[in-house]
């Protein structure tokens, strides 16, 4: 037997239940944090929001979209952009 098996055999039912609950709570909180970060980054933005975020004009956004630098998603004749994809296209300047 390994050490973990011996430790688990010495735990009472209540202690084992608490241990499992604590592990579950920790994993669930990690999952929620990950999901919240993904949701924040995957927000769909309107054209106007993108123009404001990137501080560009509409013709620049149109050119970048046509060149494939930025992906656009259309729904009900409206254009949307994913915040995470916009942020991924921004690259640091190397000096």
C-alpha positions, 0 to 999 in steps of 0.5 A, a space after each residue: 500500500 502507498 502512503 495515500 491509501 493508508 491516510 485515506 483508511 485512517 480518515 473518518 467518513 466526516 473527514 473524508 467528506 470534508 476533504 472531498 468537499 474542499 477539493 471540489 470547492 477549490 477545483 470549482 473556483 478555479 473553473 469559475 475564474 478560468 471561465 470568467 476570464 474567457 468570457 471577458 476576453 471572448 466578448 463580442 464587440 460592435 464596430 463602434 466599440 472596436 473603433 473606440 478601443 483601437 482608436 482607429 477610423 472606420 476605413 482602417 477597420 474596413 481595410 484590416 478586415 478585408 486583408 484578413 488581419 481582423 476576423 469579423 462575425 456577422 449576425 443579423 446584418 451586424 458586424 461583431 468582433 471578438 475582444 480576444 482576437 483583437 487583443 491577439 493581433 496586437 503585437 509588442 514593438 521590438 526595439 
